[in-house]
Amino acid sequence: MAARSYGQYCGVTTAVELIGERWALLIVRDLLVGPRRYTDLKQGLPRIPTNILSTRLKELQQGGVVRRVPLHGCGLVYELTPYGRALEPVMLALGRWGFQTMGDPDEGDVVTPDSLTMALRTAFRAGQATALDVELHVGEVALRAIVREGALAVTQLAPAAPPVGGAVPPGEPEAVIVAGPGIRHLIAGDVTPADAVAQDLVAVVRGDVRILDDFAQTFHIPPLAA
């Protein structure tokens, strides 16, 4: 448990005491993508001090959110417990809420494979999804996103995926999309796919550019109602 106590008997208070310390939610975010070794977590959170990462992992383990288990070929890894995995809808809702006021990135802000994976999962609309198989590049990060029968699967391609990241899907994607942070305007619906291309927010470097219409339909975060 975190050392801080708010001294209130309340479910929200208990949740904040478990996951409200600095960096804790981002550790949970990355573990929602999959099990990670300590070094994987450190690489995915480059600004976290090593002592803080160790402390947060210990607190999350004590709170029943995270556990450390052996994984064949990888040694010991950290993974979410069933209690921890139950945070996924909360995290996705929190991501949609934060998306509303993200703005442009500050200097030095980075996109990591796990943060981009969770961004896609946050924006994914199963009910409106169309079949897709695309390779998405944002900065140095590359992901393969496959949508089949209303289900999304995302695999890290670059930087080199950690051993616990899963196997690369066979075959070639339908299209390769290259984008910068401005892709958020397409996901928000601020621009049409055609305008996103015209404004150099997104480029389809391989495949039919019309796949952006399916992408924008499948990955969308509408503005919150006033």
C-alpha positions as CSV (number, residue, x, y, z in Angstrom):
1,M,0.0,0.0,0.0
2,A,1.1,3.6,-0.6
3,A,2.4,5.4,2.5
4,R,-0.1,8.2,2.1
5,S,-3.5,7.8,3.7
6,Y,-6.4,10.2,3.3
7,G,-8.2,9.0,6.4
8,Q,-11.5,8.6,4.7
9,Y,-13.8,5.6,4.4
10,C,-14.6,5.7,0.8
11,G,-14.1,3.5,-2.3
12,V,-12.6,6.5,-4.3
13,T,-10.2,7.1,-1.4
14,T,-9.1,3.4,-1.4
15,A,-8.6,3.5,-5.2
16,V,-6.5,6.7,-5.0
17,E,-4.4,5.2,-2.2
18,L,-3.7,2.2,-4.3
19,I,-3.0,3.8,-7.7
20,G,-2.9,7.5,-7.1
21,E,0.8,8.0,-6.4
22,R,2.8,9.6,-9.2
23,W,3.7,7.1,-12.0
24,A,1.4,4.3,-10.7
25,L,-1.3,4.7,-13.3
26,L,1.3,4.8,-16.1
27,I,2.7,1.5,-14.8
28,V,-0.8,0.0,-14.9
29,R,-1.3,1.4,-18.4
30,D,1.8,-0.3,-19.7
31,L,0.9,-3.6,-17.9
32,L,-2.5,-3.5,-19.5
33,V,-0.7,-4.0,-22.8
34,G,1.0,-7.1,-21.5
35,P,3.5,-8.5,-18.9
36,R,6.7,-6.5,-18.7
37,R,10.2,-7.0,-17.2
38,Y,11.5,-4.3,-15.0
39,T,13.8,-3.1,-17.8
40,D,10.8,-3.0,-20.2
41,L,8.9,-0.8,-17.8
42,K,11.9,1.5,-17.3
43,Q,12.3,1.8,-21.1
44,G,8.7,2.6,-21.5
45,L,8.8,5.3,-18.8
46,P,12.1,6.9,-19.5
47,R,11.7,9.8,-17.1
48,I,10.8,7.7,-14.0
49,P,13.6,7.4,-11.4
50,T,14.6,3.8,-10.8
51,N,13.9,4.1,-7.0
52,I,10.4,5.4,-7.8
53,L,9.7,2.6,-10.2
54,S,10.8,0.0,-7.6
55,T,8.7,1.7,-4.9
56,R,5.6,1.9,-7.1
57,L,5.9,-1.8,-8.1
58,K,6.3,-2.8,-4.5
59,E,3.2,-0.8,-3.5
60,L,1.1,-2.1,-6.4
61,Q,2.1,-5.7,-5.4
62,Q,1.2,-5.1,-1.8
63,G,-2.2,-3.7,-2.9
64,G,-2.9,-6.8,-5.0
65,V,-2.8,-4.9,-8.3
66,V,0.4,-6.3,-9.7
67,R,2.2,-9.6,-9.2
68,R,5.7,-10.9,-10.2
69,V,5.7,-14.2,-12.0
70,P,8.2,-16.4,-14.0
71,L,7.6,-16.4,-17.8
72,H,9.4,-19.0,-20.0
73,G,12.3,-17.4,-21.7
74,C,12.0,-14.1,-20.0
75,G,12.7,-14.7,-16.4
76,L,10.6,-12.8,-13.9
77,V,8.0,-10.4,-15.2
78,Y,5.4,-8.1,-13.8
79,E,1.8,-8.6,-14.7
80,L,-1.6,-7.3,-13.6
81,T,-3.6,-9.5,-11.3
82,P,-7.3,-10.1,-12.2
83,Y,-8.0,-7.2,-9.7
84,G,-5.5,-5.0,-11.6
85,R,-6.9,-6.0,-15.0
86,A,-10.3,-4.9,-13.8
87,L,-8.9,-1.3,-14.1
88,E,-9.0,-1.5,-17.9
89,P,-12.4,0.1,-18.5
90,V,-11.5,2.8,-16.0
91,M,-8.2,3.5,-17.8
92,L,-9.8,3.6,-21.2
93,A,-12.5,6.0,-19.9
94,L,-9.8,8.1,-18.3
95,G,-7.9,8.2,-21.6
96,R,-11.0,9.4,-23.5
97,W,-11.5,12.1,-20.9
98,G,-7.9,13.3,-21.0
99,F,-8.0,13.2,-24.8
100,Q,-10.4,16.1,-24.8
101,T,-7.7,18.6,-23.6
102,M,-4.5,17.0,-24.8
103,G,-3.4,19.9,-27.1
104,D,-0.1,19.8,-28.9
105,P,2.8,17.9,-27.4
106,D,5.4,19.8,-25.4
107,E,9.0,19.7,-26.3
108,G,10.5,16.5,-25.2
109,D,7.2,14.6,-25.0
110,V,7.5,11.1,-26.4
111,V,5.2,8.5,-27.7
112,T,6.0,4.9,-26.6
113,P,4.7,1.6,-28.0
114,D,2.6,1.0,-24.9
115,S,1.1,4.5,-24.8
116,L,0.2,4.3,-28.5
117,T,-1.2,0.9,-28.1
118,M,-3.4,2.1,-25.3
119,A,-4.4,5.2,-27.3
120,L,-5.7,2.9,-30.1
121,R,-7.6,0.8,-27.6
122,T,-9.0,4.0,-26.1
123,A,-10.2,5.2,-29.5
124,F,-11.4,1.8,-30.7
125,R,-15.1,1.6,-31.5
126,A,-16.1,-2.1,-31.7
127,G,-19.6,-1.3,-32.9
128,Q,-18.5,0.8,-35.8
129,A,-15.3,-1.0,-36.6
130,T,-14.5,-2.3,-40.1
131,A,-12.0,-5.0,-40.9
132,L,-8.5,-3.5,-40.9
133,D,-4.9,-4.6,-41.1
134,V,-2.6,-1.6,-41.0
135,E,0.9,-0.8,-39.9
136,L,1.0,2.5,-38.0
137,H,4.2,4.6,-37.6
138,V,4.3,7.5,-35.2
139,G,7.8,8.8,-34.7
140,E,10.1,5.8,-33.9
141,V,7.1,3.6,-32.9
142,A,5.6,1.2,-35.3
143,L,2.5,-1.0,-34.5
144,R,0.5,-3.5,-36.4
145,A,-3.2,-3.1,-35.7
146,I,-5.6,-5.8,-36.9
147,V,-9.4,-5.6,-36.6
148,R,-11.4,-8.7,-37.2
149,E,-15.1,-9.3,-36.2
150,G,-15.1,-6.2,-33.9
151,A,-12.0,-7.2,-32.0
152,L,-8.7,-5.2,-32.0
153,A,-5.3,-6.8,-31.7
154,V,-2.2,-4.6,-31.6
155,T,1.4,-5.8,-31.9
156,Q,4.6,-3.8,-31.4
157,L,7.0,-3.8,-34.3
158,A,9.4,-1.0,-33.5
159,P,11.4,-0.4,-31.4
160,A,12.2,-4.1,-31.3
161,A,9.4,-5.7,-29.4
162,P,10.3,-7.0,-25.9
163,P,10.2,-10.8,-25.7
164,V,6.9,-10.6,-23.8
165,G,5.3,-8.5,-26.5
166,G,3.9,-11.4,-28.5
167,A,4.6,-12.8,-32.0
168,V,4.4,-10.6,-35.1
169,P,1.3,-11.5,-37.2
170,P,2.0,-13.3,-40.5
171,G,1.5,-11.7,-43.9
172,E,1.7,-8.1,-45.0
173,P,-0.7,-5.3,-43.8
174,E,-3.1,-3.8,-46.2
175,A,-1.5,-0.4,-45.7
176,V,1.3,1.5,-44.0
177,I,0.2,4.7,-42.3
178,V,2.8,7.3,-41.1
179,A,1.6,10.0,-38.8
180,G,2.7,12.5,-36.2
181,P,0.9,13.7,-33.1
182,G,-1.5,15.5,-35.4
183,I,-3.3,12.2,-36.0
184,R,-5.3,13.1,-32.9
185,H,-7.2,15.5,-35.1
186,L,-8.3,12.7,-37.3
187,I,-9.3,10.6,-34.3
188,A,-11.2,13.5,-32.9
189,G,-13.0,14.1,-36.1
190,D,-11.6,17.7,-36.4
191,V,-10.5,16.9,-39.9
192,T,-11.6,14.5,-42.6
193,P,-9.2,11.8,-43.8
194,A,-8.7,13.8,-47.0
195,D,-7.9,17.0,-45.1
196,A,-5.6,15.1,-42.8
197,V,-3.6,14.0,-45.8
198,A,-3.7,17.5,-47.4
199,Q,-2.4,19.0,-44.1
200,D,0.4,16.4,-43.8
201,L,-1.0,15.1,-40.6
202,V,-1.2,11.6,-42.0
203,A,0.3,9.8,-45.0
204,V,-0.5,6.4,-46.5
205,V,2.9,5.3,-47.8
206,R,1.8,1.9,-49.0
207,G,-1.8,0.8,-49.9
208,D,-5.0,2.6,-50.8
209,V,-5.3,6.0,-49.2
210,R,-9.1,5.3,-48.8
211,I,-8.2,3.0,-45.9
212,L,-8.0,6.2,-43.8
213,D,-11.8,6.4,-44.1
214,D,-12.1,3.0,-42.4
215,F,-9.4,4.0,-39.9
216,A,-11.3,7.1,-38.9
217,Q,-14.5,5.2,-38.5
218,T,-12.9,2.5,-36.4
219,F,-10.8,4.8,-34.2
220,H,-12.7,7.8,-33.0
221,I,-13.1,9.8,-29.7
222,P,-16.0,12.2,-30.0
223,P,-16.1,15.4,-27.9
224,L,-17.8,15.1,-24.5
225,A,-21.3,16.5,-24.4
226,A,-21.4,20.0,-23.0
